[in-house]
Amino acid sequence: MDINILDIKGRETGRKVTLNENIFGIEPNDHVIYLDVKRYLAAQRQGTSKTKERSEHSGSTRKLGRQKGGGGARRGDINSPVLVGGGRVFGPKPRDYSFKLNKKVRSLARKSALSYKAQEQAIIVVEDFDFEAPRTKEFINVVKDLKIDGEKVLLILPEVRKNVYLSARNLRKADVTTASQTNSYKVLNADVLVVTEKSLMRIEEILDK
């Protein structure tokens, strides 16, 4: 698939780039996309939920009632789970929700997500650019000139460019990432991908193996 290369003013440069069919033209695999998105979202969880169990409550250990003959369930001290204010049974504990996926599975998931965007013609290739200083208004102008304002935009850069990142940080519908940090969730969550020329080359280096 050939795509026209635009400048940041939205004007055609007269040049075209051919998307690699091994990355942007494969048959998408929905199951590996599901696994990769699940892995990404699981890694975002803090896993800090915690409740006190019976042994962690501060309270008297005196047995409140007789073992048998009371007509109700056995209950020991005031921290018993059957009493209001007692400990919780099998409550949540701090844990790590992340899990691993094989590199080939993650790679196939990214290729599948990028192929979906190529099928939707939701990829814009622009010349490489940077900002002299962080200015949100300047980033907004770029989005307007590319005629994608109002859309969820994912800008993929070849490497970290702090001024561009800071310019987009306050925008609800804009996200900036690098070619090496691009993942299935971010690609699918965006309506439009804006990819610089060098980013395209970097994506091919990473995924076309």
Backbone as CSV, one residue per row, in Angstrom:
resi,resn,N_x,N_y,N_z,CA_x,CA_y,CA_z,C_x,C_y,C_z
1,MET,0.838,-1.183,0.000,0.000,0.000,0.000,0.888,1.253,0.000
2,ASP,0.626,2.159,-0.925,1.381,3.409,-1.006,0.614,4.530,-0.304
3,ILE,1.327,5.340,0.472,0.726,6.461,1.197,1.526,7.721,0.905
4,ASN,0.821,8.817,0.654,1.489,10.093,0.437,2.108,10.601,1.736
5,ILE,3.291,11.161,1.628,3.952,11.754,2.789,3.574,13.232,2.861
6,LEU,3.081,13.647,4.028,2.654,15.026,4.225,3.658,15.761,5.117
7,ASP,3.645,17.093,5.030,4.389,17.875,6.022,3.434,18.191,7.168
8,ILE,3.920,18.857,8.209,3.065,19.079,9.382,1.996,20.139,9.124
9,LYS,2.036,20.772,7.956,0.981,21.702,7.565,-0.137,20.996,6.795
10,GLY,0.035,19.678,6.599,-0.977,18.906,5.896,-0.839,18.936,4.385
11,ARG,0.261,19.494,3.874,0.471,19.587,2.429,1.250,18.380,1.927
12,GLU,0.932,17.934,0.728,1.644,16.801,0.137,3.055,17.223,-0.249
13,THR,4.008,16.345,0.003,5.405,16.639,-0.308,5.796,16.143,-1.695
14,GLY,4.883,15.392,-2.331,5.201,14.816,-3.641,5.905,13.473,-3.539
15,ARG,6.128,13.018,-2.331,6.780,11.727,-2.120,5.783,10.720,-1.546
16,LYS,6.071,9.449,-1.760,5.212,8.384,-1.245,6.067,7.357,-0.513
17,VAL,5.417,6.629,0.362,6.085,5.539,1.068,5.223,4.286,0.933
18,THR,5.873,3.156,0.785,5.162,1.882,0.658,5.167,1.162,1.995
19,LEU,3.982,0.861,2.508,3.886,0.144,3.779,4.287,-1.310,3.591
20,ASN,5.070,-1.805,4.521,5.550,-3.188,4.472,4.374,-4.155,4.642
21,GLU,4.185,-5.019,3.661,3.053,-5.955,3.692,3.175,-6.964,4.831
22,ASN,4.406,-7.253,5.271,4.603,-8.209,6.361,4.181,-7.638,7.710
23,ILE,3.984,-6.317,7.761,3.588,-5.665,9.013,2.191,-5.066,8.914
24,PHE,1.924,-4.383,7.817,0.665,-3.653,7.661,-0.338,-4.378,6.750
25,GLY,0.039,-5.558,6.257,-0.854,-6.226,5.309,-1.146,-7.669,5.638
26,ILE,-0.983,-8.056,6.916,-1.238,-9.455,7.278,-2.719,-9.651,7.626
27,GLU,-3.114,-10.906,7.727,-4.466,-11.226,8.191,-4.475,-11.090,9.717
28,PRO,-5.205,-10.121,10.277,-5.152,-9.889,11.725,-5.607,-11.094,12.530
29,ASN,-4.921,-11.341,13.629,-5.258,-12.435,14.540,-5.895,-11.830,15.791
30,ASP,-7.205,-11.965,15.902,-7.934,-11.324,17.003,-7.566,-11.887,18.371
31,HIS,-7.251,-13.185,18.417,-6.970,-13.800,19.721,-5.666,-13.269,20.317
32,VAL,-4.624,-13.129,19.517,-3.361,-12.622,20.065,-3.493,-11.138,20.430
33,ILE,-4.345,-10.409,19.697,-4.615,-9.012,20.073,-5.265,-8.978,21.456
34,TYR,-6.241,-9.864,21.674,-6.907,-9.952,22.979,-5.898,-10.230,24.092
35,LEU,-4.993,-11.182,23.849,-4.003,-11.531,24.869,-3.067,-10.367,25.165
36,ASP,-2.644,-9.658,24.116,-1.699,-8.563,24.307,-2.361,-7.370,25.003
37,VAL,-3.602,-7.078,24.626,-4.326,-5.984,25.295,-4.579,-6.343,26.764
38,LYS,-4.938,-7.588,27.014,-5.155,-8.048,28.384,-3.865,-7.924,29.200
39,ARG,-2.726,-8.280,28.595,-1.427,-8.164,29.274,-1.113,-6.711,29.610
40,TYR,-1.366,-5.816,28.649,-1.070,-4.390,28.872,-1.938,-3.819,29.995
41,LEU,-3.239,-4.107,29.960,-4.147,-3.570,30.976,-3.857,-4.168,32.358
42,ALA,-3.474,-5.445,32.385,-3.145,-6.072,33.663,-1.917,-5.418,34.284
43,ALA,-0.959,-5.032,33.440,0.267,-4.406,33.942,0.003,-3.010,34.485
44,GLN,-1.123,-2.384,34.088,-1.449,-1.047,34.582,-2.080,-1.080,35.972
45,ARG,-2.529,-2.251,36.419,-3.197,-2.348,37.716,-2.196,-2.178,38.854
46,GLN,-2.568,-1.409,39.857,-1.670,-1.179,40.986,-1.546,-2.403,41.879
47,GLY,-2.644,-3.126,42.044,-2.604,-4.320,42.883,-2.364,-4.007,44.351
48,THR,-2.894,-2.870,44.828,-2.652,-2.466,46.217,-3.870,-2.669,47.124
49,SER,-4.923,-3.318,46.626,-6.115,-3.554,47.462,-5.754,-4.437,48.657
50,LYS,-6.255,-4.076,49.805,-5.924,-4.843,51.019,-7.010,-4.667,52.059
51,THR,-7.443,-5.766,52.666,-8.350,-5.707,53.811,-7.725,-6.490,54.964
52,LYS,-8.147,-6.164,56.187,-7.599,-6.839,57.356,-8.328,-8.162,57.611
53,GLU,-7.538,-9.180,57.852,-8.118,-10.459,58.222,-8.224,-10.531,59.749
54,ARG,-8.744,-11.626,60.221,-9.049,-11.767,61.647,-7.823,-11.512,62.542
55,SER,-6.683,-12.035,62.130,-5.489,-11.930,62.968,-4.885,-10.527,62.955
56,GLU,-5.310,-9.684,62.012,-4.710,-8.356,61.872,-5.498,-7.262,62.601
57,HIS,-6.715,-7.595,63.058,-7.523,-6.614,63.785,-7.030,-6.481,65.216
58,SER,-7.142,-5.272,65.746,-6.809,-5.079,67.163,-8.104,-5.208,67.970
59,GLY,-8.126,-6.083,68.916,-9.317,-6.307,69.722,-9.064,-7.417,70.726
60,SER,-9.931,-7.545,71.688,-9.771,-8.559,72.727,-9.847,-9.960,72.135
61,THR,-9.090,-10.858,72.708,-9.142,-12.253,72.262,-10.043,-13.091,73.174
62,ARG,-10.788,-12.439,74.059,-11.701,-13.162,74.954,-12.831,-13.790,74.154
63,LYS,-13.114,-15.048,74.457,-14.212,-15.734,73.785,-15.533,-15.171,74.296
64,LEU,-16.382,-14.715,73.339,-17.596,-13.987,73.716,-18.717,-14.878,74.241
65,GLY,-18.818,-16.090,73.746,-19.923,-16.960,74.164,-19.475,-18.398,74.243
66,ARG,-20.288,-19.228,74.772,-19.971,-20.644,74.904,-19.889,-21.303,73.537
67,GLN,-19.177,-22.404,73.462,-18.954,-23.094,72.193,-20.247,-23.706,71.657
68,LYS,-21.034,-24.298,72.540,-22.259,-24.966,72.104,-23.459,-24.467,72.911
69,GLY,-24.639,-24.678,72.335,-25.856,-24.388,73.078,-26.341,-22.957,72.959
70,GLY,-25.674,-22.130,72.204,-26.105,-20.732,72.088,-27.151,-20.513,71.010
71,GLY,-27.394,-21.539,70.208,-28.409,-21.435,69.156,-27.913,-20.788,67.875
72,GLY,-26.651,-20.407,67.821,-26.122,-19.769,66.609,-24.771,-20.340,66.237
73,ALA,-24.149,-19.705,65.278,-22.839,-20.167,64.823,-21.783,-19.925,65.892
74,ARG,-20.751,-20.765,65.888,-19.642,-20.566,66.816,-18.953,-19.247,66.485
75,ARG,-18.608,-18.516,67.485,-17.846,-17.296,67.266,-16.874,-17.156,68.423
76,GLY,-15.674,-16.810,68.084,-14.656,-16.725,69.118,-14.595,-15.326,69.697
77,ASP,-13.555,-14.588,69.361,-13.370,-13.254,69.922,-14.125,-12.207,69.099
78,ILE,-13.934,-10.956,69.465,-14.642,-9.834,68.839,-14.226,-9.624,67.377
79,ASN,-13.082,-10.235,66.996,-12.585,-10.084,65.628,-13.141,-11.146,64.680
80,SER,-14.083,-11.940,65.135,-14.651,-13.007,64.315,-15.319,-12.439,63.056
81,PRO,-15.126,-13.070,61.912,-15.720,-12.581,60.656,-17.243,-12.550,60.663
82,VAL,-17.883,-13.302,61.568,-19.345,-13.319,61.585,-19.913,-12.111,62.328
83,LEU,-19.058,-11.306,62.945,-19.508,-10.127,63.674,-19.203,-8.849,62.902
84,VAL,-20.076,-7.852,63.079,-19.831,-6.552,62.453,-18.537,-5.968,63.012
85,GLY,-17.654,-5.508,62.127,-16.376,-4.957,62.575,-15.290,-5.998,62.705
86,GLY,-15.639,-7.242,62.425,-14.632,-8.302,62.507,-13.769,-8.349,61.255
87,GLY,-12.869,-9.302,61.237,-11.984,-9.452,60.083,-12.733,-9.967,58.869
88,ARG,-12.120,-9.828,57.705,-12.745,-10.312,56.486,-12.127,-11.645,56.090
89,VAL,-12.976,-12.527,55.595,-12.501,-13.847,55.174,-12.036,-13.790,53.717
90,PHE,-10.839,-14.250,53.475,-10.272,-14.315,52.108,-10.355,-12.957,51.390
91,GLY,-10.013,-11.896,52.102,-10.023,-10.566,51.499,-8.866,-10.375,50.521
92,PRO,-8.902,-9.304,49.745,-7.834,-9.061,48.772,-6.516,-8.722,49.473
93,LYS,-5.413,-9.131,48.852,-4.081,-8.826,49.348,-3.276,-8.177,48.214
94,PRO,-2.270,-7.379,48.549,-1.429,-6.798,47.489,-0.844,-7.887,46.596
95,ARG,-0.934,-7.666,45.287,-0.443,-8.681,44.346,-0.055,-8.027,43.035
96,ASP,0.691,-8.738,42.248,1.123,-8.280,40.937,0.249,-8.963,39.892
97,TYR,-0.489,-8.170,39.115,-1.410,-8.735,38.135,-0.751,-9.012,36.777
98,SER,0.465,-8.544,36.593,1.097,-8.667,35.270,1.426,-10.123,34.949
99,PHE,1.482,-10.417,33.668,1.888,-11.754,33.211,2.650,-11.602,31.898
100,LYS,3.358,-12.633,31.537,4.233,-12.554,30.375,3.600,-13.208,29.147
101,LEU,3.975,-12.669,27.990,3.618,-13.283,26.716,4.899,-13.480,25.918
102,ASN,4.915,-14.488,25.085,6.081,-14.710,24.238,6.288,-13.532,23.287
103,LYS,7.532,-13.272,22.932,7.852,-12.158,22.040,7.139,-12.289,20.701
104,LYS,7.052,-13.504,20.186,6.415,-13.708,18.879,4.917,-13.399,18.943
105,VAL,4.307,-13.700,20.078,2.877,-13.406,20.247,2.665,-11.891,20.305
106,ARG,3.503,-11.181,21.082,3.391,-9.732,21.172,3.648,-9.073,19.820
107,SER,4.614,-9.605,19.093,4.937,-9.057,17.772,3.774,-9.250,16.803
108,LEU,3.185,-10.449,16.809,2.042,-10.722,15.927,0.855,-9.842,16.285
109,ALA,0.666,-9.579,17.587,-0.441,-8.721,18.027,-0.266,-7.307,17.488
110,ARG,0.951,-6.758,17.552,1.202,-5.409,17.041,1.015,-5.349,15.530
111,LYS,1.482,-6.373,14.840,1.292,-6.419,13.388,-0.197,-6.463,13.036
112,SER,-0.949,-7.243,13.801,-2.391,-7.366,13.547,-3.092,-6.037,13.775
113,ALA,-2.724,-5.335,14.860,-3.339,-4.038,15.160,-3.004,-3.025,14.069
114,LEU,-1.749,-2.997,13.626,-1.342,-2.072,12.562,-2.022,-2.410,11.239
115,SER,-2.229,-3.701,10.991,-2.912,-4.111,9.761,-4.368,-3.660,9.763
116,TYR,-5.017,-3.708,10.921,-6.386,-3.203,11.027,-6.439,-1.716,10.678
117,LYS,-5.474,-0.944,11.194,-5.448,0.493,10.903,-5.182,0.752,9.423
118,ALA,-4.346,-0.079,8.811,-4.074,0.081,7.376,-5.331,-0.222,6.558
119,GLN,-6.073,-1.256,6.975,-7.318,-1.595,6.275,-8.336,-0.464,6.390
120,GLU,-8.339,0.210,7.525,-9.280,1.322,7.751,-8.794,2.633,7.136
121,GLN,-7.587,2.582,6.531,-6.958,3.792,5.963,-6.869,4.890,7.033
122,ALA,-6.454,4.481,8.211,-6.368,5.398,9.348,-4.915,5.663,9.730
123,ILE,-4.019,5.625,8.736,-2.601,5.894,8.976,-2.182,7.104,8.142
124,ILE,-1.576,8.076,8.787,-1.049,9.261,8.105,0.462,9.289,8.326
125,VAL,1.203,9.435,7.241,2.664,9.504,7.330,3.092,10.953,7.121
126,VAL,3.885,11.473,8.051,4.336,12.864,7.962,5.864,12.921,8.007
127,GLU,6.389,14.044,7.571,7.825,14.262,7.669,8.228,14.349,9.138
128,ASP,9.487,14.038,9.400,9.977,14.140,10.776,9.958,15.597,11.234
129,PHE,9.589,15.811,12.483,9.523,17.176,13.009,9.784,17.183,14.503
130,ASP,10.064,18.346,15.011,10.233,18.563,16.446,9.829,20.002,16.747
131,PHE,9.522,20.288,18.002,9.183,21.643,18.417,10.363,22.258,19.166
132,GLU,10.538,23.556,18.987,11.622,24.248,19.687,11.337,24.371,21.178
133,ALA,10.065,24.428,21.519,9.654,24.529,22.925,8.284,23.874,23.069
134,PRO,7.932,23.441,24.281,6.616,22.828,24.487,5.494,23.859,24.319
135,ARG,4.638,23.633,23.339,3.492,24.528,23.149,2.296,23.701,22.691
136,THR,1.296,23.627,23.553,0.101,22.844,23.232,-0.585,23.384,21.985
137,LYS,-0.617,24.697,21.840,-1.273,25.320,20.685,-0.619,24.875,19.383
138,GLU,0.692,24.704,19.414,1.400,24.276,18.206,1.004,22.860,17.810
139,PHE,0.848,21.985,18.806,0.418,20.612,18.515,-1.013,20.605,17.987
140,ILE,-1.872,21.443,18.571,-3.264,21.534,18.110,-3.302,21.983,16.640
141,ASN,-2.437,22.915,16.273,-2.390,23.389,14.892,-1.974,22.281,13.929
142,VAL,-1.041,21.432,14.375,-0.621,20.301,13.539,-1.804,19.371,13.289
143,VAL,-2.546,19.066,14.350,-3.715,18.170,14.229,-4.772,18.786,13.311
144,LYS,-4.993,20.096,13.447,-5.975,20.767,12.586,-5.535,20.768,11.127
145,ASP,-4.251,21.026,10.883,-3.741,21.058,9.511,-3.816,19.685,8.844
146,LEU,-3.704,18.646,9.661,-3.822,17.285,9.121,-5.284,16.856,8.994
147,LYS,-6.198,17.739,9.432,-7.650,17.522,9.333,-8.110,16.298,10.112
148,ILE,-7.550,16.155,11.301,-7.961,15.035,12.158,-8.340,15.533,13.552
149,ASP,-8.661,16.845,13.672,-9.078,17.346,14.974,-10.437,16.731,15.322
150,GLY,-10.604,16.412,16.578,-11.818,15.720,17.017,-11.650,14.213,17.064
151,GLU,-10.557,13.706,16.472,-10.283,12.270,16.477,-9.278,11.943,17.590
152,LYS,-9.309,10.679,18.024,-8.272,10.217,18.946,-7.007,9.966,18.134
153,VAL,-5.948,10.692,18.467,-4.723,10.650,17.669,-3.601,9.994,18.455
154,LEU,-2.890,9.072,17.802,-1.670,8.504,18.363,-0.514,8.897,17.459
155,LEU,0.400,9.711,17.983,1.576,10.134,17.229,2.739,9.220,17.591
156,ILE,3.326,8.596,16.574,4.448,7.680,16.804,5.730,8.338,16.324
157,LEU,6.666,8.542,17.261,7.943,9.177,16.969,9.061,8.135,16.969
158,PRO,10.175,8.420,16.284,11.275,7.445,16.256,11.996,7.324,17.596
159,GLU,12.067,8.437,18.349,12.666,8.416,19.673,11.963,9.447,20.540
160,VAL,12.317,9.499,21.806,11.673,10.436,22.732,12.002,11.873,22.324
161,ARG,10.969,12.678,22.148,11.123,14.114,21.883,10.278,14.846,22.910
162,LYS,10.957,15.342,23.913,10.288,15.875,25.094,9.339,17.018,24.772
163,ASN,9.738,17.909,23.882,8.899,19.070,23.581,7.583,18.659,22.926
164,VAL,7.636,17.663,22.049,6.413,17.182,21.389,5.516,16.491,22.420
165,TYR,6.131,15.671,23.278,5.358,14.970,24.309,4.656,15.957,25.244
166,LEU,5.396,16.963,25.704,4.813,17.941,26.623,3.729,18.776,25.950
167,SER,3.851,18.988,24.645,2.852,19.772,23.911,1.522,19.038,23.796
168,ALA,1.572,17.697,23.834,0.345,16.902,23.659,-0.202,16.369,24.982
169,ARG,0.559,16.538,26.059,0.199,15.891,27.323,-1.144,16.343,27.871
170,ASN,-1.508,17.592,27.660,-2.756,18.115,28.228,-3.988,17.855,27.367
171,LEU,-3.794,17.253,26.206,-4.910,17.017,25.281,-5.522,15.649,25.538
172,ARG,-6.825,15.639,25.739,-7.526,14.399,26.092,-7.508,13.374,24.967
173,LYS,-7.546,13.844,23.728,-7.633,12.924,22.595,-6.314,12.776,21.840
174,ALA,-5.218,13.032,22.513,-3.911,12.902,21.864,-2.968,12.095,22.748
175,ASP,-2.169,11.254,22.115,-1.171,10.475,22.832,0.083,10.424,21.972
176,VAL,1.231,10.435,22.618,2.509,10.393,21.902,3.319,9.219,22.430
177,THR,3.869,8.434,21.526,4.693,7.299,21.925,5.849,7.159,20.941
178,THR,6.743,6.235,21.229,7.853,5.970,20.309,7.609,4.651,19.589
179,ALA,8.344,4.432,18.528,8.158,3.213,17.732,8.407,1.968,18.575
180,SER,9.397,2.022,19.452,9.731,0.854,20.267,8.707,0.603,21.375
181,GLN,7.977,1.644,21.798,7.001,1.517,22.875,5.571,1.323,22.370
182,THR,5.395,1.299,21.070,4.056,1.134,20.496,3.503,-0.243,20.843
183,ASN,2.265,-0.301,21.302,1.648,-1.589,21.622,0.249,-1.675,21.029
184,SER,-0.311,-2.864,21.067,-1.609,-3.123,20.439,-2.711,-2.257,21.028
185,TYR,-2.709,-2.085,22.356,-3.772,-1.325,23.002,-3.792,0.119,22.502
186,LYS,-2.624,0.776,22.484,-2.571,2.172,22.061,-2.963,2.327,20.599
187,VAL,-2.540,1.390,19.766,-2.877,1.453,18.338,-4.382,1.340,18.140
188,LEU,-4.996,0.354,18.796,-6.431,0.118,18.611,-7.280,1.181,19.303
189,ASN,-6.755,1.791,20.354,-7.500,2.808,21.089,-7.565,4.132,20.331
190,ALA,-6.688,4.311,19.358,-6.652,5.554,18.582,-7.534,5.429,17.336
191,ASP,-8.100,6.575,16.927,-8.849,6.602,15.668,-7.912,6.739,14.483
192,VAL,-6.834,7.502,14.672,-5.883,7.777,13.591,-4.457,7.635,14.118
193,LEU,-3.586,6.991,13.318,-2.164,6.935,13.639,-1.430,7.952,12.784
194,VAL,-0.646,8.807,13.426,0.227,9.738,12.705,1.651,9.237,12.918
195,VAL,2.273,8.785,11.841,3.591,8.153,11.922,4.595,8.977,11.136
196,THR,5.734,9.274,11.735,6.774,9.989,11.006,7.553,9.002,10.134
197,GLU,8.284,9.526,9.165,9.036,8.667,8.239,10.030,7.778,8.984
198,LYS,10.797,8.367,9.880,11.801,7.587,10.611,11.144,6.552,11.522
199,SER,9.966,6.878,12.045,9.241,5.921,12.894,8.844,4.693,12.087
200,LEU,8.429,4.922,10.853,8.040,3.822,9.978,9.216,2.879,9.760
201,MET,10.389,3.455,9.526,11.598,2.649,9.352,11.935,1.895,10.636
202,ARG,11.763,2.565,11.771,12.068,1.926,13.050,11.099,0.786,13.340
203,ILE,9.820,0.968,13.016,8.826,-0.093,13.212,9.186,-1.315,12.371
204,GLU,9.625,-1.074,11.144,10.026,-2.180,10.275,11.243,-2.903,10.840
205,GLU,12.188,-2.166,11.372,13.372,-2.799,11.984,12.969,-3.709,13.126
206,ILE,11.992,-3.274,13.918,11.593,-4.026,15.101,10.737,-5.244,14.755
207,LEU,9.781,-5.071,13.852,8.777,-6.109,13.606,9.048,-7.003,12.402
208,ASP,9.828,-6.533,11.447,10.055,-7.338,10.240,11.262,-8.238,10.422
209,LYS,11.079,-9.236,11.269,12.174,-10.185,11.552,11.726,-11.602,11.260
